[in-house]
Amino acid sequence: MSLKSKLNRLKPHMNREVEQNSLQTKSEEKAIHQVDIPYEDKWHQNDTSCYHFDESYCFIREVRYPLDYQHGRYSFSQLQTIMKQWNAVSFDHPLSGKGLDSGDLFFFDTETTGLSGGAGNTIFLLGYAYVTETEVIVRQHILPQPGHEIPLYQSFLERINYETLVTYNGKSFDWPQLTTQHMLIKEHVPKLPEFGHFDLYHASRRLWKDQLERVKLSVVETDILGVERVNDIPGYLAPMIYFDFVERKDPEILFGILKHNELDILSLISLYIHISRQILQMDGHTDESIKVARWLDYIGEQEVAVSTYEAVRKSGSNGDRLTASHALAFQKKRHKQFQEALDLWQEIVKHGNSQQRIEASIECAKLHEHQFRDVALALEYTEKALQEIEKSITKKSVSKWQEDLERRIRRLKRKRNHDG
């Protein structure tokens, strides 16, 4: 029998199998869409759709903003300028967007049923925003009730890039939550990949921990970004509100928390713009310039750190200029430019605050003893430092210096007498 004849004889059976598979697929699709969604119309009226997966579902809310929308001090279009500037500079930084476009960043935040990690703590909202060429899209993945985590994470993982998340406190709070949840459902959700992301909480602490009473996002967005919220629901009420929603199913209960999370995410965009502008010195000298220079120095970007310190010395307040001079003196000493370092520290001995005068006097003493071989001047500056300590109202914090200085004075006197 020819192959063609065999195929003709099998065709009726094949057609019946295809029809059965088609009917089964339609039946499954019908079953999915027949899942009872309480208040489904109300969800749809508030920019929210259902996502079905593995005989379960979650909600996805999507809100769009034009690029010229201003959230606090900045419009979202400025993110594009920031990314171009990051790609133009030569230095590296933990928040650098080099090699990325504005649309590559995902500004991410969660809401949970508690404030601590662990298996008993449920993430019920995964929210993020990204910037396209024409608009900002905010998307929120919502858990309708515990037990629906599979579609929640499946829908989230399908759309997100883990290597470019911008978070606030994400390294110590948000992602451990996700990792815990992933371990519970690892048989169903694709394995979470390794990732690197930008954390704005630690950046904010570096810049404003001495200025702000607390470095919570709500404080930073008000005091630094100029964001004013109206009728906002506090984040700490989120667990109570979510449990009420799970019991009553009415999405109206949850809309306030969704809006709160949405505003948190938008604030991350404005905050990334603001912090980047300070690091890139796009606003010239600002109150943050000294902190930025120290940060650059800390991560090993000495060249740009020095240029930032120099800019502060030219245009900063008197206090900032002296702080910059103090930091620059250490840079000069590190590069064996001892006379330049000495000149800067001598200025600080005359005009700095108490702690700066103590530190500068000690450094002058070290330079005179070890580099310029002038024991008399080394002794003079050591005694200046000790006198400054004795006048200090914070003697407790400088007591170790006092012990070291007294030992140094004894040693220098012995050295002077021996040389004499």
C-alpha positions, -999 to 999 in steps of 0.1 A, spaced: 0 0 0 14 34 -10 21 61 16 -6 83 1 -32 55 5 -21 50 41 -26 87 48 -60 87 32 -71 58 54 -58 76 85 -74 109 76 -108 103 92 -92 92 125 -68 123 124 -97 146 118 -117 132 147 -86 136 170 -81 172 159 -118 179 165 -116 163 200 -85 183 209 -102 215 196 -133 208 216 -111 200 247 -92 233 243 -124 253 239 -138 236 269 -107 245 290 -108 281 277 -145 283 286 -138 269 321 -111 295 326 -133 324 316 -161 310 337 -141 315 369 -162 337 391 -145 370 396 -162 391 423 -168 427 413 -152 421 379 -169 451 364 -156 474 391 -121 461 385 -124 469 348 -136 503 355 -104 510 374 -79 501 347 -76 465 359 -78 432 340 -76 395 349 -47 373 342 -55 336 341 -28 309 347 -28 273 360 -65 273 369 -61 305 389 -58 342 383 -45 375 395 -53 411 386 -31 435 366 -37 472 369 -21 495 343 -20 533 344 -2 556 320 13 591 323 26 615 296 63 622 297 57 659 305 39 649 337 57 665 367 60 646 399 76 669 424 105 688 411 109 668 379 90 658 348 95 622 337 110 632 304 141 643 323 150 606 328 160 604 291 184 633 296 198 616 327 205 583 308 222 602 280 244 619 305 253 586 322 263 573 289 285 603 282 307 602 314 338 581 318 335 572 355 317 543 371 291 544 399 266 520 416 238 541 401 253 545 367 230 539 338 258 535 313 249 511 285 211 515 292 183 536 278 155 551 300 132 523 289 155 496 304 149 506 340 121 491 360 111 512 391 99 486 415 80 485 449 59 459 468 31 459 494 31 430 519 10 416 548 38 423 573 70 442 579 93 412 584 105 385 561 97 348 562 72 323 548 43 338 568 47 372 551 28 375 519 35 399 491 1 409 477 12 436 453 41 438 429 43 472 413 67 487 388 69 515 362 90 520 331 95 549 307 89 545 270 96 571 243 61 586 247 48 578 282 53 562 316 35 529 322 27 518 358 18 482 361 6 465 393 2 427 398 -24 421 425 -29 389 445 -67 383 448 -62 361 479 -36 338 493 -33 307 471 -31 326 438 6 332 439 14 312 408 -4 336 383 9 366 404 45 356 399 41 341 364 26 374 351 53 394 368 82 373 356 70 374 320 74 412 319 102 423 342 140 426 337 157 417 370 190 432 361 177 468 359 153 472 389 153 505 407 142 500 443 140 517 477 155 495 504 152 466 479 184 449 489 173 443 525 135 441 522 117 437 489 137 410 473 141 387 503 103 387 503 103 375 467 129 349 473 110 335 502 78 333 481 98 317 452 110 289 474 74 281 484 62 278 448 94 269 430 78 239 413 54 262 394 71 295 387 103 298 366 134 301 388 142 336 398 175 346 381 205 363 396 201 401 393 217 434 400 197 465 406 199 502 418 190 508 454 180 544 462 176 539 499 213 535 505 220 564 482 195 586 501 212 576 534 246 587 521 232 621 510 206 630 536 210 609 568 224 640 587 198 663 572 166 644 576 151 630 608 143 597 589 153 585 555 119 570 547 107 574 511 77 595 523 101 619 540 126 621 511 98 627 486 84 656 507 116 673 519 138 666 489 116 661 458 87 685 468 61 658 463 28 666 481 2 638 485 -34 645 491 -56 620 510 -29 593 508 -34 561 528 -3 554 550 16 523 539 15 508 574 -22 502 570 -17 480 539 -18 447 557 -51 455 575 -67 468 544 -56 438 523 -71 413 549 -103 433 548 -103 431 510 -97 393 510 -127 388 533 -151 411 515 -137 410 479 -148 445 471 -119 462 452 -130 496 464 -113 486 497 -80 482 479 -79 511 455 -64 535 481 -34 512 487 -30 508 449 -28 545 445 -3 547 474 19 522 457 16 539 424 28 572 439 57 554 456 68 541 423 65 575 406 86 589 434 113 564 426 116 579 390 119 614 403 144 603 430 166 585 405 166 617 384 175 639 414 203 617 428 217 612 393 218 649 388 238 654 420 263 626 411 267 640 376 270 675 389 243 687 365 232 714 389 266 727 397 275 730 434 247 719 457 243 710 493 249 673 483 282 679 465 304 671 495 286 639 501 288 630 464 325 637 464 330 614 495 310 587 478 330 589 446 362 588 467 349 558 486 343 538 454 377 546 440 368 573 415 394 597 428 397 618 397 361 629 396 360 631 434 389 656 433 372 677 406 340 677 427 359 688 458 377 715 438 343 728 425 331 730 461 362 750 471 354 775 445 317 780 450 306 764 482 298 779 516 327 785 540 320 753 559 318 732 527 350 748 514 369 738 545 355 703 544 365 700 507 400 713 515 403 688 543 394 659 520 416 673 492 446 674 516 443 637 522 442 632 484 474 653 480 491 633 508 481 600 492 497 612 459 529 624 477 521 660 470 532 669 506 536 707 503 501 711 488 486 689 515 504 710 542 492 743 527 456 730 528 458 717 564 475 749 576 444 768 563 421 744 582 442 748 614 433 785 613 397 784 601 382 750 605 358 738 632 372 721 664 374 686 650 389 698 617 415 718 636 425 688 657 428 665 627 446 691 605 471 698 634 478 661 637 484 658 600 506 689 599 527 673 627 531 640 608 542 658 576 567 680 595 582 650 613 583 624 585 585 644 553 601 678 561 622 665 590 613 694 612 609 680 648 603 715 663 573 722 641 560 687 645 560 692 682 544 726 679 514 712 658 511 682 682 508 706 711 482 727 691 461 696 686 463 687 723 453 723 733 424 720 709 413 688 725 414 703 760 391 731 748 367 707 731 333 702 746 332 667 732 363 654 751 349 619 753 349 615 716 385 627 713 400 609 744 418 584 722 434 612 703 446 627 736 464 596 746 480 593 712 491 629 712 506 628 747 527 598 736 537 616 704 547 647 724 569 626 747 585 609 717 591 642 698 607 658 729 630 628 733 638 631 696 644 669 698 667 665 729 686 637 711 691 658 680 701 687 701 
